[in-house]
Every structure is written in C-alpha cells, then in structure tokens.
Amino acid sequence: MSPSIKDNFGSEYYNSLPLFGDCLGELLAFFGVKRAYGVGGDFVANLINSLEGHIDVLPSSNEMHAGFSACAQAELNPLGLCLTTYTVGSLPCVTAAALARTEGLPVIFISGAPGEAEINSHALHHSVHPHTAWHTDLDAALNSFRALGVRAERLQGQRHSGQPNVAAEQCLELLSYAFLNRQPVFIEIPRDLINQPTQSLSLPRCPEQISLSQPLNLSGAGLIARDIEAKLKQAGKPLVFLGEKLRLNRSLLSKIISLCHQQNLPYATSWFGKGMLDESDPLCLGSYNGAFSDLQGKHYIESQVDYILELGTAIFPSDTNNAFSSQTHAVDTHSHKTMLKGTARWEQDIESVIDLLVQQLPARESVPEIELTADQGVKPMASTMLGYHNLADTINCAQRRLCKPYIFLPEVGSSLFASFELETLGSDIGRSYLANPWYAAMGTALPYARAVADQLAESDSRQPVLVMIGDGGFNFQANELINLQKQGANVTILYMRNNIFHLGKAGDAPIYACNDQGFEPRLLIQAYGGQGHLCETTEQLVNCLIETANKGGLHLIEVPTSVEGEHQSETTKKLNTYIGFRNGDPQATERWNELCGNS
C-alpha cells in the first residue's frame, strides 16, 4: 500500500503544505497582479472563492471583453489576468489572446477545468464534441490557444499518494515565462486541485530577481557604444527613433530620454509607441509614420536628419507601423543609422549600450535647429462643422484648457487613424494613449477604459479618459457600459456617428450598415447613469469636452459625421486608398501610386 504524504515526509512537512488556491493567489500578488477580469462559471467557482482574499475578481460583460481588459492591464502592469470557465468561457478569449500574442503582452488566461476525478467516458456538457463522437475531446481550448503560438498547459494534480502535487511550481513556471518573455499563457486548472495541498515554494524577494537570475550573455556592447559615440559626434542633425518595444520597458525608456536630454538629441517614436512619450517635451517630435503622419518636425525627420539611432523597433516591420509599405518612411530608408532592435530578453542588450553612452558621452551643448512644419502650432480655431478631418485639432484645443490632460483610448476604425494627430502629454499611470493597433480586432476601447479606470483609481487619480469610437465599434461593446457605471469611471465617450462601417468600405452591401437612424445613444448612456450630449461644430465640442472633463463621471458626446471625403481625416483617406490598392481597384491603385510618388 502506498504511503500518504504525512506518512512519507512527516506531519510537520504535511501541515506546512499550502492549498493550491491560496498558493496561486500569493503567486499572482507576487507578480503585482491586483485584479482579475472575468466571467464566472461552474468549473471556475472554486478558483474565484480562493482568489478573493488575494486580489479583486472583477466582472466583465463577456469573456472576450475580459480578455481585452486584461490586455490593457498588461500594458500598464507586469501581468494582466483573465479568468473564465472551461471551453465555453475560454474559447471566446481566443481573439484577445491573439491580440496579446501580436502585441507582446504578458496576459495570463486562466480557465477552470473538469476535476481530474471527473474524467471518464461521459461527455461533459462543456466539452466540444458532437453527439456522434466515439471519444471525448477535453483539449479543445488548449489546442486552440496553442494554434496561436500561445504556451498552453493544464495543471496536474497528485500522481503518487506519497508526493504532493507540483501544480504551484508548474504555475510559477508559466507566470515567469509570461513575465520574462512578454507573451500570453493559457492555464487550465482542474477544479479539484484548488483545495488540495501542493508543494510549497521559495520565492525571490521580487519578480525582477527572476530576470536578474538570467543575465545578458551577449558581448560587444562597448564596441557598439564607441561606434555610436563617433557617429553622434559627427552628426549635425541627429535623431533618436524609439520603437514600440520600449512602451513595456519604462526603466529603459527613462534612461533613453535622459540620454536625449543630456545630449540634446531630438527624438520621435512610431505609431505603435504613441502615448509612451510626453509630446510637450521640446525635444519630442511626436509619432512618425511617413506620408501618413503630420507632426511637428516632419521636415526635420525627412529632409534634415543626417544620423538616426533607432532603438527597440520590431524585427519584422509591420505595414501599419511602417507607412503601409509605401516606402515613404524616412527612418526605414535612411542610409546612415544604427539599429539596436533589442534581441535580448527585456532589451538588456540595448540597456547595456545606453548605460555606456550615458557614462562616456560628454554633454552636447547645442540643440539642432528643427524646422517645424509650416501649418503646425497653436492657433485659434474658427467654429466649423465637425468631422474626422478636424477632430484631432479640436480635441487638442480643448485639452490645452484642461487642468489634467486626457488619456486617449481610440477604437479601431476611422477614430484610430484620426487619433495619431492628438497631442499625448503626461499621465498619472505612465501612458497617455492606449490603442489596439492590431486592427483585425474591433471592440477593445471600452474594455481598455475599464482597465485604465481601475489603474487610475488605484493611484487615486481623476485624470480624464477620452474614448474615441465610431458607431460600429460602439455597438460591438456597449454592454461593457454597465461596468463603467459600477466603477464610477471618469470617462467621456466621443461617439462619431455615420451609421456605417466606413473604414475599408468598398461597396453598398448591407454588411456595411452598422446602425439605425432610430437608435438614441444619448438615451442609452442615461440608462447607465451617464449624461448624453450632441455636438455638431468644433466650438460646441471644445466647450463640451471642457465641461465633461471638469464635471467628471460618465458622458457620451454624439457627433454626426459625414462620410464625404472632405470630412475624413487625411490618414483615413490615404488608408482607404491603400486598401483599395491592395484589393486591385484601378482608381485606388492610380491614387496610391501618386501618393507614393510612383506615377
């Protein structure tokens, strides 16, 4: 007869073993997780009960939104956490997992699962298999997440009566993997493990020590730093271009900005890095994306820069982030630059070079003369009809009159592409702009707003949040308003109404119709305890934005929006031309070639 754990290792050891549910709560808290977003269910009920004493377990209106909120959480914290039940709960999270995988976000997707004692020849009602099947398939969710390239595992219970299970150690390994590699993981937890004893863990003092235990093994930083030093000394018009990898590495980003100030180096970022910089800094030139961007110092970037230090950009360039492959991205095509992509974990290779440059470079006294784009700058606005064409300028005008600047949350669609001209300033949570640039996934802005509102509440901040969204995107996710209401969130929703899915529209099929003329969003927001407003001119919007930001609470501003070309943002017009070109439309191809200078 096999011995029990108590018989095998003694009563003192057995009594020291924690229950797995408590151990998981302590592990999540160790990694800085303070809240989970999710939807309850039978297989996850035990887990919810065990986590309540360690973190806040918050509701979402559906599982996909829970995943999106966890993605925003991971943009601002070491880890994001989504909690669902088995298959019917976890499978709807696959879209959010694809977003996390694409954007390099350390999101933990935890799903309850059937207890190990429940697995037999009977089909569970949560299983994914037809009634004609000859066997049950219990791994449908695991295989779905694995198909995305996400590490996915089911925790294991006791395999020998004399040995405690290793579920806690297995979980620590998965959380560490997500933390170190900035990648999502999917964990299925059999519900009968929650209240079972597991091996106790000896954790380091803080998560960063896990990273420090894996030092940089690459050499040559000194040689690279000397080469950059020589090039910077020769450069009369240098530029530091900051890639999107740095948005999740605030310590390194801070070092680079300090170096730029020490050396008086102008710097800019990519579209995907927007919001990680305070664009009011005189050295900051904003977010650049070739022909699609309109920003201070664009002429400097495209016509004057004689040396570029490019840091933390993607290994494989994205069409969205690199001027849609139009060959108009001056940073991509510049002939004299040094690229440090950051091939080591946590960009340790970039950091080692930056540390040397900070130590070795003498202070650069002169600031390069930057020729500003002629039509840029603060100027009074005449009151005109509102549209996407003047939306960013109008919001910028209002923001300058606020006590605290906005945190912007644009939704995928025309709102996203109009938002790149917004002025992103300082933020109480370290980011002033969060968007989902992986624009195959619509429906993130309100779930993101939830995570941002929770983060602001944690720091006792009332900084205003501005969601920019079209009526199509809003209807995807309006059910998340109930949670913004419960939060008492300080959120204004700028609802751009044209009643169609306009971005990428290539015909008049009914599929493009996303709304009905009889829908009254201002009445809807009242049902959620908010206030509705209507703005049709730039002057009305400026005044309304100031009023709602100062008043606080939940607001929706409806803006009737024309679909005529003159009322679309320049970026959207160019993007629709690009989409038409890719779809083989002759007229769009001709316009695209003109835009790229290929005609």
Buried (B, 14 or more C-beta within 10 A) or exposed (E): EEEEBBEBBEEEEBEEBBBBBBBBBBBBEBBEBBBBBBBBBBBBBBBBEBBEEBBEBBEBBBBBBBBBBBBBBBBBBBBBBBBBBBBBBBBBBBBBBBBBBBBBBBBBBBBBBBBBEBEEEEBBEBBBBEEEEEEBEBBBBBEBBBEBEBBBBBBEBBEEEEBBBBBBBBBBEBBBBBBBBBBBBBBBBBBBBBEBBBBEBEEEEEBEEBBEEEEBEEEEBEEBBBEBBEBBEEBEBBBBBBBBBBBBBEEBBEBBBEBBBBBBBBBBBBBBBBBBBBBEBEBBBBBBBBBBBBBBBBBBBBEBBBBBBBBBBBEEBBEBBBBBBBBBBBBBEBEEBBBBBBEBBBBBBBBBBBBBBBEEBEEBEEEBEBEBEEEBEEEEBEEEBBBBBBBBBBBBBBBEEBEBBBBBBBBBBBBBBBBBBBBBBBBBBBBBBBBBBBBEBBBBBBBBBBBBBBBBBBEEBEBBBBBBBBBBBBBBBBEBBBBBBEBEBBBBBBBBBBBBBBBBBEEEEEEBEBBEEEEEBBEBBBEBBBBBBBBEBBBBBBBBBBBBBEEBBBBBBBBBBBBEEEBBBBBBBBBBBBBBBBEEBEEBBBBBBEBBEEE
